[in-house]
Amino acid sequence: MSEMNAEGRTRLDRMPEWNALAKHREELGEVHLRELFANDPQRAERYSLSVGDLHLDYSKHLVTDETLRLLRELAAAAGVAELRDAMFRGEKINTTEDRAVLHTALRAPESTDIEVEGAHGKENVVLAVHAVLRKMQVFTDRVRSGDWKGHTGKRIKNVVNIGIGGSDLGPAMAYEALRAYTDREMTFRFVSNVDGADLHEALRDLDPAETLFVIASKTFTTIETITNATSARNWLLTGLRAGEEAVAKHFVALSTNEEKVSEFGIDTANMFEFWDWVGGRYSFDSAIGLSLMLAIGPDHFREMLAGFHLVDEHFRCAPPEENAPLLLGLLGIWYGNFHDAQSHAVLPYSHYLSKFTAYLQQLDMESNGKSTGRDGQPVNWQTGPVVWGTPGTNGQHAYYQLIHQGTKMIPADLIGFAKPVDDLLPGLVGQHDLLMANLFAQGQALAFGKTPEEVAAEGVPPELIPHKTFRGNHPTTTVLASELTPSVLGQLIALYEHKVFVQGAIWNIDSFDQWGVELGKVLAKRVEPALVEGAEVPGLDASTQALVARYRALRGR
Ligand code: F6P
């Protein structure tokens, strides 16, 4: 295998910076966080930084100044800054799809100029972004004020977003995160699963005359979304006892594909556009955020975009020593590539962030779950981790046992907020302080554990001491913000987006394609006729054939 990759750079695992890190890892051995803190009283202060409203404490990581220096040198040698600048300039860094990667343009102020080659030569995409934002705003104001009426003249009270992957997870997650900012008079539902139960449960108590469907699909060909949208249209027309003319008042589309939108029967005047340089998992601050804008209103939506932009600018301009997404990306490389960590837990101490980790799973795993490099060669190093987690306190009573005393290294992010949202129930008994006490306690327990001596000093019988000992040394980043506002949510997401970018750049993979999801889609289309009509599927393996036969028998076919 060549020492060089297609861009003329040395392959990652042949770089002196990579080898220096491997050597450094050996030298550090099993150094304990207790020791690192004991040796440096300033560690907590020195190993923390602020970006906008986010405070990051990374002192509970198994790193020294030397580790961080070597990691930054690796990033420099791997060309992270050059690729970042190329992304912000709108170059086609998504090489396997020959596309620019410009989600950062979605939150750029209107005065910014980012030129991208379009159908009519070079165009400033920021102008197009703001034109769509204004169209979204006008529509949102009409719906929220009751000016936009359904087919029978009733005002819209329910919004049902139909989409999947990036066309669902982003708006659904952000809707939960910003519940306190939503119009509580309206009902919002998010339907993604092709399992009809999802749509059934979402619609069963809604009045079609008061329901607006937002069909979110970049391609407008995704089978799950088109199937759900078709069923939703049937439900609407049956419920209203109306013909196709009712669709115009109850269906809008968010898409890049005008032709398919119109083929589906949605008037393209009711289409909110975005562009092929917005990846699905990076799209919820584009028109894909319409359901969210309907829920929180245009001003809050713009505050969220400003939060994203703040971190974009930080990532673009902050020096490596203070660059938060760079740092988080590098810490992930340190554990994944030099400590054999296979997964990364994201543990929000906020009920409102209950869908945050699911959102990050697509962002991270669809981006960096790759084993072929940008040069077309197999990578010889670990790439994206398994990302997982749920709100922290619930996890404490479920899987934290394994993080504390299991055999695996699981670096984790603990995310919390100083203030609860301001419309919580009267009568809550100091629950927010208790919630946050848990966050701080877990960070402490994971890092420092409990020694056998400490356990013995509590009078624990000798045979139980090994069971009650906590090794500690489990690395965490604590992300603390004042409160979960729209801007803070934007800041958090951009932080993770750019972290994922940094890692993909170092691993030399295309973080912006997703060929790995194609095969299953193609096979599902081939297998479906076998389920329904018993059709012969050429080349079907014996196991699948037997399962299909059993399925048909169970369905009485
Ligand atoms: O799962 C593949 C994928 O293409 C995702 O990247 C995307 O977010 C999702 O499907 C939905 O695609 P679309 O918005 O085109 O319906």
Boltz pocket constraint, residues with backbone or C-beta under 6 A from the ligand:
constraints:
  - pocket:
      binder: B
      contacts: [[A, 164], [A, 165], [A, 166], [A, 167], [A, 216], [A, 217], [A, 218], [A, 219], [A, 220], [A, 221], [A, 222], [A, 225], [A, 280], [A, 281], [A, 366], [A, 514], [A, 517]]
      max_distance: 6.0
